[in-house]
Each structure stands twice: as structure tokens, then as C-alpha cells.
Amino acid sequence: MKSERRFEPVTVNKKAERGIRAGHPWVYGAELVRGVPEGFE
């Protein structure tokens, strides 16, 4: 049985949003606007 992973919501800037919509697999830390995940450096 797979365990459920919980992710906190984050807000990204417009550049990151375009990348996500285009299928880019990640965002850079500088593109996070609000809600930096725990343990993120």
C-alpha cells in the first residue's frame, strides 16, 4: 500500500506558472512567491 504524501500549497510567479503549464517538472526557489516548503533552502 502506498503512503499518502502531503504537500503544502505554494504560490509561484508568472514565469514559473508559464513553465508549469508548459510541462516543466520543477520551479526554482527564486520563483516562489509565498509558502516556502519546510526544509527548503
Secondary structure, DSSP 8 states (H G I E B T S, - for coil): ----------EE-HHHHHHHHTT-S---GGGEEE---TT--
